[in-house]
Amino acid sequence: MIHVETMNAPSQRAGDLSASIAASQEAIEAFCWDFQQWLGTELSSRDAFASELLLREALVNAVEHGCAGSPDLMVRCVVRGGKGRILIAVSDPGPGFDWTRRLALVPEATATSGRGVSIYKNYATRIRFNKAGNSIFILMQLNRPSLAAGATND
């Protein structure tokens, strides 16, 4: 089950896109579709790709790790846009993870998992986790380089 609320029409990109979604791939796809509509066509292809990649990575991690794939659990997501930036906040009911340890790790080139933090660092302007590691806040400045060299966290 997905519940989506928009403050403005999806193509206007102003306001919030928020949802509590079931921990399932189908719910992720539905929310990402709504996100694409919310973005509209005003962004550069790089910004559109990067923002959706960041959103998908956060949602997949919340579903797979925070909810252990249980569709009975819910993931909360809020996306806010405006003033040349997009903010993505995702939280799950899981116990979280040691994000401070993950920040220092560099995945092997052939790794098929464990790439989430690297993706955030390569495409986001700033990332923050809550202390438990079950909520992430991602800031992406539009038309600007990623933070790649140094993530800041609180």
PyMOL commands that set and color helices and strands:
alter all, ss='L'
color gray80, all
select helices_A, chain A and resi 10-12+25-39+45-66+99-104+116-123
alter helices_A, ss='H'
color red, helices_A
select strands_A, chain A and resi 2-6+15-22+74-82+85-91+126-129+135-141
alter strands_A, ss='S'
color yellow, strands_A
deselect
rebuild
show_as cartoon
